[in-house]
């Protein structure tokens, strides 16, 4: 429709902070065939943020990666909710204990108001897990998903 009627997404990060997060994704993905995405919205549209993360994961078609090794970091900033959803390829290798540990670490950072640092830390940790189980192969790997932060409504 008309551009003036479009609602722009609420900005939770400065342009510089956005770039720090995107650069962390790029660096993590340089060493793995895995894919990491960050999805940010104000309010969680479902009661359980894990269910919302799973829905967003499929909405973004992240299950279509060749090795099923995509990971979504879901954040509902106004509701102070988050979840991490890993596709079956990576989940089978790291399990619930890894995800629970990572969520606890990011919550610890968020409780100290270190939002960008917390996001960058979890991206690095997930990247290391992906490198361990899905190392980069120059002959066949390609960036299958955008590295940009996805902002919901």
C-alpha positions as CSV (number, residue, x, y, z in Angstrom):
1,X,0.0,0.0,0.0
2,X,1.2,3.5,0.6
3,X,4.5,3.9,2.4
4,X,3.2,6.5,4.8
5,X,0.8,3.9,6.3
6,X,3.4,1.3,6.9
7,X,4.3,0.9,10.6
8,X,8.1,0.8,11.0
9,X,9.5,-1.7,13.4
10,X,10.4,-0.5,16.8
11,X,14.1,0.1,17.1
12,X,15.6,-1.8,20.0
13,X,19.2,-1.3,18.9
14,X,21.1,1.5,17.5
15,X,22.5,1.1,13.9
16,X,25.9,0.5,15.4
17,X,24.5,-2.2,17.7
18,X,22.7,-3.8,14.8
19,X,25.9,-4.0,12.9
20,X,27.8,-5.5,15.9
21,X,25.1,-8.3,16.0
22,X,25.2,-8.9,12.3
23,X,29.0,-9.0,12.3
24,X,28.9,-11.6,15.1
25,X,26.7,-13.7,12.9
26,X,29.0,-13.3,9.9
27,X,32.1,-14.2,11.9
28,X,30.4,-17.3,13.4
29,X,29.2,-18.5,10.0
30,X,32.6,-18.1,8.4
31,X,33.8,-21.2,10.1
32,X,30.7,-23.4,9.7
33,X,28.0,-24.5,7.3
34,X,25.5,-23.7,10.0
35,X,23.2,-20.7,9.9
36,X,22.3,-18.4,12.7
37,X,19.4,-15.9,12.7
38,X,18.2,-13.4,15.2
39,X,14.5,-12.5,15.3
40,X,13.3,-9.6,17.4
41,X,9.8,-8.4,18.1
42,X,8.1,-6.5,20.9
43,X,5.6,-9.0,22.2
44,X,5.5,-12.7,22.0
45,X,2.4,-13.7,20.0
46,X,2.2,-17.0,21.8
47,X,2.1,-17.8,25.5
48,X,5.3,-19.9,25.3
49,X,8.3,-18.2,23.6
50,X,9.7,-21.7,22.6
51,X,6.5,-22.3,20.6
52,X,6.8,-18.8,19.0
53,X,10.5,-19.5,18.2
54,X,9.6,-22.7,16.5
55,X,6.8,-21.0,14.5
56,X,9.2,-18.2,13.4
57,X,11.9,-20.7,12.5
58,X,9.5,-22.3,10.0
59,X,8.1,-18.9,8.9
60,X,11.7,-18.0,7.9
61,X,12.1,-21.4,6.2
62,X,15.1,-22.1,8.3
63,X,14.4,-25.9,8.2
64,X,15.4,-25.8,4.5
65,X,19.1,-25.6,5.1
66,X,21.0,-28.6,3.5
67,X,22.3,-30.0,6.8
68,X,19.4,-29.0,9.0
69,X,21.8,-26.9,11.1
70,X,20.0,-23.6,11.4
71,X,19.6,-21.9,14.8
72,X,17.1,-19.1,15.6
73,X,17.6,-16.8,18.6
74,X,14.2,-15.4,19.3
75,X,13.7,-12.2,21.4
76,X,10.4,-10.6,22.5
77,X,11.9,-7.5,24.0
78,X,8.9,-5.8,25.6
79,X,7.7,-9.1,27.1
80,X,11.2,-9.9,28.3
81,X,11.0,-13.4,26.7
82,X,13.5,-15.3,24.7
83,X,14.1,-18.8,23.2
84,X,16.6,-20.6,21.1
85,X,15.4,-23.1,18.4
86,X,17.9,-25.3,16.7
87,X,17.0,-27.5,13.8
88,X,17.3,-31.3,14.1
89,X,20.8,-31.6,12.7
90,X,22.4,-29.4,15.4
91,X,19.9,-30.4,18.1
92,X,20.8,-34.1,17.8
93,X,24.4,-33.2,18.4
94,X,24.1,-30.7,21.3
95,X,20.8,-31.6,23.0
96,X,18.7,-29.7,25.5
97,X,21.5,-29.2,28.0
98,X,23.4,-27.0,25.6
99,X,20.4,-24.9,24.7
100,X,19.4,-24.5,28.4
101,X,22.9,-23.4,29.3
102,X,23.0,-20.8,26.5
103,X,19.6,-19.4,27.5
104,X,20.7,-19.1,31.1
105,X,23.8,-17.2,30.0
106,X,21.9,-14.8,27.9
107,X,19.4,-14.2,30.7
108,X,22.3,-13.4,33.0
109,X,23.6,-10.8,30.5
110,X,20.2,-9.4,30.0
111,X,19.6,-9.1,33.8
112,X,22.6,-6.8,33.8
113,X,21.2,-4.8,30.9
114,X,23.9,-6.1,28.6
115,X,21.5,-6.9,25.7
116,X,23.9,-6.6,22.7
117,X,26.7,-8.3,24.7
118,X,24.4,-11.2,25.6
119,X,23.2,-11.6,22.0
120,X,26.8,-11.5,20.7
121,X,27.9,-14.0,23.3
122,X,25.2,-16.6,22.5
123,X,25.9,-16.1,18.8
124,X,29.6,-16.9,19.4
125,X,28.8,-19.9,21.6
126,X,26.3,-21.3,19.0
127,X,28.9,-20.7,16.3
128,X,31.5,-22.7,18.2
129,X,29.0,-25.6,18.6
130,X,28.2,-25.4,14.8
131,X,32.0,-25.4,14.0
132,X,32.5,-28.5,16.1
133,X,29.7,-30.4,14.4
134,X,29.4,-28.7,11.0
135,X,32.9,-27.3,10.0
136,X,33.1,-25.0,7.0
137,X,33.8,-26.8,3.7
138,X,35.0,-24.3,1.1
139,X,34.1,-26.6,-1.8
140,X,30.4,-26.8,-1.0
141,X,29.3,-24.4,1.7
142,X,27.3,-21.3,0.9
143,X,25.5,-18.7,3.0
144,X,21.9,-20.1,2.8
145,X,20.2,-17.5,4.9
146,X,20.5,-13.8,5.4
147,X,22.7,-12.6,8.3
148,X,20.5,-9.6,9.0
149,X,18.4,-9.3,12.1
150,X,14.7,-9.9,11.4
151,X,12.4,-7.5,13.1
152,X,8.8,-8.6,13.7
153,X,5.9,-6.3,14.4
